[in-house]
Amino acid sequence: MCAQAAQAPRQRQTRGEEERFEYDAFISYAHDDRPVAAGIQKGLHRIGRRMGQLHALRVFRDATDLIASPDLWGRVTEEMGRARYLIVVLSPHSVASGWVNKEVTHWLERHGPDRLLFVVTDGHLIWDEASGRFDPDRSDVALPVLTQPGILAAEPFYVDVTEDAPWDPASPMFREKITDLAAPIHGKPKYELAGEDLREQRRFRRLRRAAITGLVLLTVLAVAAATLAFVQRQESIRQRNQAIAVRLVSEAQSMLAGARPGGDARALKQILAAQSIGAEPEQAALLDAVLARKELLDIAETTAAGVKDIALSSDERRIVTGGVDGTVRLWEADTGKPIDAPMTGNQGEVVIVRFSPDGRRIASGGATTVRVWDADTGAPLGTPMTVALGEVSSVEFSPDGRRIVIGSSEVTSSGLVNRGAVQVWDANTGAPIGAPMTEHDGMVVSVAFAPDGRRLVVGSGGPVHGAVRVWDADTGAPIGAPMTEHDGMVVSVAFAQDGQRIVSGGADGTVRLWNADIEAPIGEPMTGHAGAVASVAFAPDGARIVSGGADGTVRLWDADTKEPIGEPLTGHESWVLFVTFSPDGQRVISGGGDEGTVRVWDVEIGSAGQGSVMSVAFAPDGRRFVSAGADGTLKLWDADTGSPIGELTAEQGVVMSVSFSPDGRRIVSGTFAPASDGTTAQSGTVQLWDADTRQPIGEPMTGHQGHVFSVAFAPNGLRIASGGSDGTIRLWDADTRQPIGEPMTGHRDAVVSVAFAPDGRRIASGGSDGTIRLWNPDTRQPIGEPMTGHQGEVTTVAFAPDGQRIVSSGLDGTIRLWDPETRQPVGEPL
């Protein structure tokens, strides 16, 4: 980073400015600098963002904010006039860009240089103090207007991100530099902005840990009474419990490996139960692994080197890799061990490998040929298929496995694509079927059959434009016109199971949805990948899309809203070469590049479209549970199958806590909502819901000043207790939704957790002040002195089923038992 970062101008944003400017910054960049511009925008959105805010700063970038207009330059200048700052991405590409030069010249003419910031992505930028300009001879990324004397009063502020590709805000170095850039826009010193940002990150992690700890704690509590009794039993009882623990762990391991139904949630419960009754060391280690792995169910790791492509058989038992050494190799998916000797015979590198739908054959492509192999014996089948044009670039089996479609492209010695071709072949004999399809826009990169095998979709293109086109697989005739919205080649394509939609992934980092019948785009592109999208696939029900990219991430998307589902799945160290859903749609399988691994992900609950899950509550009969997401959604689930039942919808903010009524007919939620300007609202709400219709019951209950962190029903279902960031506990009539008396006060900080005793005659509360307090819900007065011992925030409190113990957990990593009569600790912390 250049020294000027420390001298960035700080200008406090006045209320008049806030109202006059729609954007805090406008990013000017060349088309080839799109990845770094996207990274800058994401970083400015995130750094300094408070909980409840969508973005910390409002940043204009044409790819995300520019509306189509016949007067493009007029629209651009209009949007620039709505921005307080201009951020210019400087590179050799921007120097050659007429647009960037026009935008900077226009800004200087209208606004001057005071609010002009620069980001250098490549090359050199040298300031000549004597002439008061950037040296035109030594600066290869200075725009012509910036090398003129008198344009800039002094050396302007800029940051250098040359060595920070792929410009991910999650990278500490890149984030540090974006903080330098964000500080003057926020009108704050860098240290102040960085401190606020760090506090918000810690706050969010604390809330997330509290939610996870609460779920684990409730499970531990369910077996705590039985565990205390078991330790006093005879040796025969101990041995029986040990055998049960071993069985529970064994079943849980099978669930985590995907070999047994049940999923992560049930596996976690069984491991916790096994710990309580068996306490074997390996059980504790397994629990740690479950908590660390989250959505990741399994990793199949091969010892392959120089992997060019990788695929998984339909039964998920075998992996095939194609390598730079020209070999095709099979591996056991469970152990990663090689199966038999490698298959040899391809010309040059094997760039594509595919299993047939039944898993009995393998197709491999390299140079000008494609070969078919017996997946069991490794023997070649039929004659090699040699393309008539260029080199093989894509291969796919038809759904019935009887045909193979091959895409190929002719590339000149200078690297330019002349033309591409697609040819259908008989998979058994290796003979061509019909004539090649040659009307393509540049290089043919991806091909796929429709589910009925009667149509093909082809992805093609070059450095600037890409096309998606549908063809008749029987006649070889094009169906409709090519779809050309991608900027750059189309790297991956796939049909939905109903054959009515197509999804494509491009070198421009976007995922696009198309109507296969009318050859038209459906909505806006899905963005998020930092680099090319190498693989795409629909879920069996067509409701979700999975994509894998050059950035090593696997991402889920809602096919209807085109919004991301949860956070990206990370772990691959290079390109994600293939992605697919399991037949039941509950898992995603992805294959990586050079590291030669296949990963299996649980995408049903962990990435259920709610972002971070803030709270979970089971119905009293255990057949349903409700989850609360950081995105403000409440979802109801079938606890036996793990399938979603529906969503509870209403205008609300982040849901911090949920609880079922004792009869299971109602749900109560505690929230806080951001105000319209993105700041935190002044009061949180408590909302009742009908658990069957999933509709809100009446208006929200208001009174807390700040967040509502915890809610709980009384055992008789007549009252509700809520705890908030204002340090109070409030009681509500569950039928009238009216407050009962005055709030209970005593905590010196936020009340994070509340719980009723089984007889309803006491309430326990845990707070950020590190104390646990007891209350009489009838008089709303404290019972005795607070219980102390936790070193930090108490995140969860709960009564034992018989009411004779209170269990608490805290951010100090301990679980403590208390006697509610004496309010003294029982035993040592766990």
N, C-alpha and C positions, 0 to 999 in steps of 0.2 A: 504494500500500500504506500502511496506517495505521502510525502510529509505534509501536503496541504490538507490532509484529512483532519489534522488537529486545528486547522484554522478555518473550518467551515463556518460560514455566517449563520448566526442563530437569530431568527426573527419570530417573536411570539405571534401566534395567530390570534387576531382580534375577532370579536363576534361579528363585526361587519364583514371582515374578510371571509369568515366561515360561511356567511350567507351569500356573499357575492360569487364565490368560486364553488363550482360543482365538484371539481377534482383537486386533489392536493398536488398531483404531478401528472405530466404528460410524457410518455416515453417515445423518443424518436430513434428509430433504428432501421438498419437495412434488413432486407428479407432473410439473408443468410445468417443474421445474428439473432434470429427468433428464439433459439434456446436460451441465450443469456438474457434477452429481454423478458422472457417468461419467468426466468429465475429471479430477476430483479423485482418484477411485479409481485410474485409470490412472497418474496422476502419482505417487501414493504407492507404487504397485506398482513403479515404475521407479527413482525417485530413491534412490540409495544401494544399488541392487541389485548384488551381486557376480556375477561370471561363475559360472554353475552354479546360481544361485538362480532360482526361478520368480518370486518376488515379494520386494521389499525389506521390505514390511510386509503383514500380513494385514488386509485391510480389508473389513468387511461392508457390502454394499449389497443391498437387498431384491431388485432385479432380477437379481442374479447369485447370491445366496446363500440367499434365503429359501425354505424348503420349505413346500409347501402344507399347511395344517392347518385343521381345523374351528374351532379356537380361535386366530384370527389374532393378537389382541392378546397372548394368552398366549405365543405363539411369538415375537413381537417382543420382549417384555420378557425372555424367556429368552435370546435372542441378545444383547440389550443387556447383560445381566449377564455375558456372556463377553468383553466388550470393555473395554480399558483406558481408552480415550478416546471421547468423543462429539463428532463433528464435525457442526455444524448449519449448513445452507445457509439463509441469511436472504435473503428477498425478499418482495415483496407476496404472492406465492403461498403462501409458508410461513406468513405471518401469518394468512392465511385458511384454512390447513389445520388441521383438527382433529387429524390424526395427528401432525403435527410438534409442536404444542402439548402433546399428551399425552405424547409421547416425552421432550421436554425436562423437563416437570414431573416425570415418573417418575424421570428421571436425577437431578434435583436432590434429590428426596426420598430416593433410595437412596444416591447417591454424592457429593452436594454439587457445588460449582462448580469444584473444583481441576483436574479433567481435562476441561474443557469448552472446545472451540475453535469459532470461528465463521468462516464464509466469506460475505461479502456479495456478492450477484450483481446487485443493483439497489436503488436507493433510498438512504436516509440512516440512519446509526446514530450518535446523538449521546449521549455520556456526561455525566450531570449529577453532578459531583464532590460538590456540596453534599448531595444526597439519596442518593448512592451507588446510582444506578440509571441505566438508559437513559431519557432524557427522552421521555415518552410523546407530548408535543406536537410535538417536532422529529424524532423517530425514526419513520419510516414502515415500517421493516422489523424493529422490535424486537417479539418475541413478548410477549403480555400479561404472562406470568409474569416476564419480564426487566425490566419497568417497575415492579415492586413493590420498595419499599425493603427493604434487608436481605437480599435473595435472593443478591446477588453482593457479596463482600467488597471487591472492587476492580474497576476496569475490566478486563474479560477480554481475552484475546488474540484478534484476528481479522485476516483479510486481505481486501482488497477486490479482486474480480476483475471488476468491473462492465464494464470496457472490454477484456476479454480473450477475448470470444467469437471462435471456437467452442470455446474452452477445450481446446486441444490441448496435451498435455505437450511436444510438439516445439517449441512457441513459446517463445522465450527468456524473455519477460516472464512468461508464465503459469508456466513451470517455476520461475522465480525465486521466485514467490509460493508455489508448492506446496512448495518447499524450506523457506520460512519455516514452513509448516504442519507439515512432516515433522520438523523439527529437534527440537521438544519430545517428539514421540512416540518418536523414536530415542534421546532422552536425550542429545543432543549439541548443541554450539553450531552455528549455521548454517554458519559458515566451515569447520568440521571436516567436516560432512556434505557440503557442496558440494565440498570438496576431494577427498573419497573418491569421490564420484560422478564428478567430472571424470577422476580417475585411472582408474576402471573403464571409462569411455567411451573414453579414449585407448588403454587396453590392448586393448579389443575391436577398435578400428579398426586397431591395429598388427597384430594377429593376422590380420585379414581382408586387410590390404594384403600381408602376408607370403605368404598363400595365393595371392593373385592374381599377385604378383611371381614366385612359384615356377613357376606354370603358364607365364607368359610366358617366364621364363628357360629352361625346358626346351625350349621351341620355338625360342628363339634359339640355344641350344646345338646343336640338331639340324642347323642350317645353318651354324654357325660355321666348321667345318672347310672346307666347300666355299667359303665366302666368302673365307677367307684365301688359298685357292688361286686363286680367280677374279681377284683384284687383280693377279696376276702374268701373267695370260694375254694373248694377242694382242688387238689392237683388235677384230677380228672376233668374238672370244668375248665381249668386253665389250658389243658392240652386240646380240649375240644375247640376252645376259642382260637387257639393258635392255628388249628387246621382250617377254621373258617377264614381267618385272616389271610392265610396262604391262598385259599381259593379266590377270595375277593381280589387280591393283587393279580393273580393269574388271569382272571376274567378281565380286569381293567387293562392289563397289558395287551390282551387281544383286541379290546375296544380301541385302544390308541393306535394299534397297527392296522385297523380297519378290517380285521378278520372276524369280528363279532359285532352284532348290532348293539346300540346303546349310546354311542357318542361320548364326547369329552365330559359332558355334565355328569352323566351317570358314572363314568370312570372315576371322576374326582370324588364323588360321594363314596364309592366303594373303597377307594384308597384311604379316605379319611376314616371310614368305619374300621378298616383293617388296622390303621395306626392306633386307634383307640383300644382295640381289643387284642392286638398282637404286638405292636410297637417294635417290629423288626427294623434294623437299620436300613435295609434295602427299600423298605416301604417309605421311609422318610425321604430317601433320595429320589424315589419315583414321584412322590408328591412335589418335590422341588422341580423336577423335570416337567411335570404337567403344568405348573404355574408359569414356568418360563416359556413353554412352547406355544401356549395359547392356541391359535387356529391351526398351527402346523401339526399334522397327525403323524407323518412318516417321512423319512428321507431315504431314498434308495440311491446309494453312492457306488459308482463304478470306478475302476482304476484306469479307464480309458484316457489316452492323451491325444491332444490335437483333434478334439471332436468338432466336426462340421455340422452334424445334425443328430437328433436323438428322438426316439418315439417309444411309446408304451403300448403293449398289446392290450386288446379289449378286455381280457380277463385280469389285467394288472399284474400278471405274474412274470413277464419278461420285458426287458429293455433292449432295444436295438440302437446301435450307434454307427455312424459313418465317419471315417477319419481321413486325415490328410495323407495317411499312408496307403490309401486306396482299399482298405479293408472294411468289411461289414462284420460287426461283432454282436453276439447275444450275451445278455447278463441276467442273472436271477434278480428280480426286483426286491426280494426280501433280504438277500444277503449281499448283493452287489458282486457276487462271484461270477467269473466268465463261464459260459456254457459252450463246451466243445471248442474246436479250433475256429479261427476267423475265416470268413468267406472272402475269397479273393477272385479277381477277374475283371473288376471295373477298370476303366481307363482313368488314370490320374486320381485326384481326390474324389471321395464319395461325399457329395454335397447335400444329398437328400436321401432319407430312408423313411419308409412307410410300411406299417403292417396292413394286411388285408383285413376287412371287417371281422372275419372269423378267426384271425390270428394265426392262420396256418401257412401263410406266405408272406414274404418280405419283398418289397421293391426298393432297389437302390439305384441312384442316378449319379453320374459323373461324366464330365467331358461331353461326348456326343452319344453316350449309350445309357440305357436303363436295363437292368437285369432283374429277374424274378427268382427268388430262392425258396426252397422248402424250409420253413421255420423250424421244423423238428430235426431234419437230417443235415441241413446246411447245403444240400445239393442244388445246383442251378436247374431251373425249369424252363423249357422252351428255348427259343433263340433270343439273343440280345436284341433289344429294340434300338435302332439307330436313327436319330432325328435327322431330317433332311436340311434343317436350317440351324446354324449356330451350335450352341451348347445347351445342355439340359439346365433348366432353372426351376422347374416345379414338377411334382409327380403326385397323383392321387388315384386311389382305387375307386371304382364305382360302388354304390351301396351294396350291390349283390356280389361284388368281387370278381365279376366276369370281364370287366374292362378296366383299362388304365388310361388316364389322360396325362399327357406329357406336354409341358410348356417349355419352349426353347427360345433363345435369342441369339442374334448375330451381332457381335461387337467388333468394331474396327480396331486396328492396331493402336489408334489414339485414344481408345476407351469409349468412343461414342457408339450408341446403340443404333444400328441401322433399322432393324425390324425384328418382330417376334412371330412365333407360330405356335399353334396348339394342335395336337394330333391325338386321336383316340385309337387305342390298340386293343387287340384281343389278349387278355391277361394269361390265357392258357397256351396259345400258340406263338405269341409275339408278333402276330401279323397286324399291319395297319388296317383300320376300319375307316373307309372314306378318305376324302382329301383333307390336307391340313387346312386349318382356319388361320388366315394370315392378316386379316384386317385389324391390326392392333396398334395402339398408340405407344410406340417405343417398345421397351423390354417387357416380355411376359414374365412376371415374378411369381404369381400365385394362381392356382386353378382349384376348382372344387365342383363336385357333382351336386345337383339337387337331390333331396331325399328319395325321389321317385326315379332318379337316374336318367330323366328325359332332357334335362337342361344342364348346362355348364355355366359357371360364372368365372370370369377371367379378370385378374388384376394386373394392370400393366402401367407403363409410364416411363418418364425420364426424370432428370433433375428438377424440372420446373412444373410439369403437369402430370397427372395420373388419371387413369380411367378404369371404371368398373363396367364390364359388359357381359350380357347374357347371350348364350348360344344354344341352338338346338343340338343336343348331343347325338341325335340320330342322323340328321341331314348335314350338320356342320354349317348351317346358316345362322347369321346373327339375328337376334330377336331385339328389335328396337335399337335406339341410339345409345352410344356409350355415355356413362355418367362420369362427369369430369370435375367434380368439386375438390378433389384432393390436390394439394400443392406438392407435387413430387410423386414418385412412383407409388403404386398400391402394392404393399408388401404381403398382405394376407387377406383372404376372403373366405366366407362361409355362409351357407344357407341355414335358415331356421328349419326346424323339423316340419313345419307346415308348408314349407316351400314358398311362402309369400313374402318373406323378408330376407335381405342379405346384409351382412355386416362386413365391413372392410377396415383394415388398419393400414395406415400410410407412413411413408418416410417423414411426413410432416408432423408426426406425433399424435395424430388424431384418429379416433375411431368413429366411423360413420355408419348410419343405418339407411337402408334403401328399400323401396317398394319394388319387389321383383316382378310384379305384373305390369306396372306402368313405367318402370325404369326411372324413378324419381326419388330424390332424397327425402328422408323422414326427419324433420326437425333439424336442430343445430348439431354440429359435431361434438363428440365427447372428448374433452381435453384433460391432460394430466400427466401423460408420459413425457419424459425428457429425452426425446429421441424417437427413432422409428418404432412402430408397432409391428412386431415380427409375427404375431400369431393372434387369432381371434376365434371364438366359438360361442354358440348359443347354448344355454341350458336346455335340457330335454323339453321343458314346458314353454320355452321361448320367452320367459319373463325376465331372464338375466343374460348378460353377456360377460364373458371373461376375456381379458386381453393380456398379452405378455409383450414386454418391450425390450429395447436395447438398453434401457436404464436398469435392467435386472429386476423390475417389479412385475407383480401380477396384480391386476386391478379388476374389480367387479363393478358392473354397471346395471342400473335398472333400464330394461329395454323400452319401457313406456315413457318414463320421465327423462331418460338419458342422463340421470344424475349418478355420481359414484355411490357405491354401497360400501360403507365402512372405510377403513384405511387401506392403503396398498399393502399387499403381502410381500414382504421382503425376505431375502436370504440368498437368492441366486447371486453369483459373483460376476456374471456376464449376461449376454443376451438370453432372454427366455425364448427358446426356439419353438416350443409348442405348448399349447394349453388346451384342456378339454374338461368337460364335466363328467362325473361318474353317471351311470345310467339312472340313478335315483335323484340326481341333481344336488345331493347333499355335500359332495366333495368336488374339489378342483384338483386336477393333476397337471403339473407343469414340468417341463424339461429344460435344463440349462445348457449353456454352450460349453466352453472349455473345461469346466469342472466336471461335466458328465454326470449330473445328478438329476433324479426325478423326485419331485416333492408332492406330497398329498396334503391338501388343506381342507379343514372343516369350514364350510362357508354358510352353514344354516343359522347358527346362533351367534357365533363370534363375530360374524360380519353381516348381521341382519339388517343393515341399512339404518342403524341407529348411532353410528360413530361409537364413542365410548359408552359402555353401559354403566349408568350411575347407580342403579338400584334394581334388585330383583326380589320378588315376593311370591311364595307358593300359596295356592288356595288351600284351605284347611283339609280338603280331601286328597290333596297331593296330585290331582289329575290335571291341573292347569297352573301356569305361573305367568306373571306379568313382569316385563322388563321395561325400564325407563332409560331412554337414551339422551346423550348430551345434545342431540339435535332437536329435542323437545317432543319426541314421539313416545307413545306408550304402546307396547305390543303385547298381545295375549297369545300364549303358546299352549299346545298340547304337550303335557309333560311325558306322556308315554311314547309318542312318536317324534317329538321335537319339531313338529310342523306348526307354522303360524296359524292361529285361529282368526286373527283380525287385528286392526289397529284402533286405538281409542283416539278420536280426533276432536280437537277444539283449539282455539287460539290460546297458546300458552308459551312459556319460555322453557328454559332448561329444567327438566324434571329431576329433582334431587333425591326423592324418596317415594316409595309406594308401599301399600299394605292392603291386604284383603280383610274384609269384615269376617267375624267368626263364622257366619253362615255362608260365606263365599259368594254372596249375591252383590256385594258392593266392593269398590276399590277406592281408596283415598290416595291422593298424590299431593306432594308438596313441591312448589316450584319457585323459581324467580324468573322474571321476564325482563329482557332488555327494553329500554325505552326506544322510541322511534328514531332517535339520533344515534343509536348504538350504545349508549351509556347504560349502566346498571339502573334498573328501576328502583324506586324508593320503597316498594313493599313487595313481599312475596305473597303467594296465594296458596290456599288449601282447597282442593277440588274433589268432589265426590263423583263416582261413575257407577253406572249400572253394568255389572260384569257380564251380563247376558247380551244386552243390546250394544254395549260398548259406547253408550252415549253419556254425556255429562248430566248429572242430577243437579238442577238449579245453578245459580250463579256461584262463582268462586267465593270462598271465605277469606276476607282480608283483615289485616290488623298488624301483622308482623312488619317491622321496619327493616327490610333486607331480605335475605334468602330464607326459605323454609327448608332446613336441612333434613328433618326427620318427622315422620307421621306414624301414628299407631292407633288402632282401635282398642277400646276397652273390651274385656272378655265378653260382656253382655251385648256389645255392639251399639250401645246407646250413646257413648261419648267417644270423642277423638282427641288425642293429645298431639300437639305439634311443637317442635323446637326450632328456633331460628337464629340467624346471625346477630340479631339484636339482643341475645342473651336471655330471652324469655321463653317460658313454656306456656302455651295457651290451651285451654279446654274449649271444645265445641260440642254442641248438641247435634248428634248425627242425623236426627230427623228434621229439625228446623234449620240447621246450619247456622245457628246463632251462637255467639260467644257465651261461655258460662263464667261469670264473674271476671275479676281482674286477672291479668297475667301473673304467673309465678316468676319472681325475680330472685337472683342470688348469684348466678354465674357471672364471672367478671369478663367473659368473652362469649363467643358463639356457643349455642347448644347444638351439638352435632348429632346426638342420638337420644331417643326417648323410648320407654317401654313400660307397659302396665304389668303389675304382678298378676298371677293367675286368678286371684280372687278379686282383682280390680280395686283393692283398697289402698294401693300404693303405686306411685310412678317413680321410675328411676330415670335419671338424666345424666348424660356424659357431655363434657364441654371441652372447648379449646383451652380452658384454663387448667386442664389436667385433673379435674375433680369429678367425682360421681356423687350425685345428690339424690336424696329420697324426699318425696312429697306426698301429702295427703290430698287426694283429688277432691274430697268434699269441702275441706276448709281452704285448700290451695296454699297451705303453710308447709314450710320445710319440716322434715322429721330428723331431728338431731343434727350433728355436725357433718360436713361433707367428708367423703372418703377420699384419701389422698395416697399416692404411691406411684402413679404413672409419671414418667418424665416426659411431659409433652401432652399433646391433644389426646383425649379419649374419643376414639372413633365409633365404638359400638358398645351398647349395654343391653343385657337381656336377663330375664329371670329364668331359673331352672323350672321345669314343669311343676314341681311341688312347692315352689316359692321359697324354698329354704336357702337358696344360694343366688347370688348375682354374679354374672360373668361379664368381664369388660376386656376390651382390647384397645391398644393405643399405638400412636405413631412411634413409640419407643420399641416396638416389636414384641411386646409382651402381652400375654393373656393372664388375667388375674381373677381369682375367685374371692367373693366377699360374703360375710354373714350379714343379711339385711337387718337382723335384730340388734347386733352389737356394732355393726358397720365397721368391723375389723376384717383384715385380710385373712383368708383361709389358705394356709400353706405358702409355698414359694411361688413366685411368678413362673408361668409356663413359657 
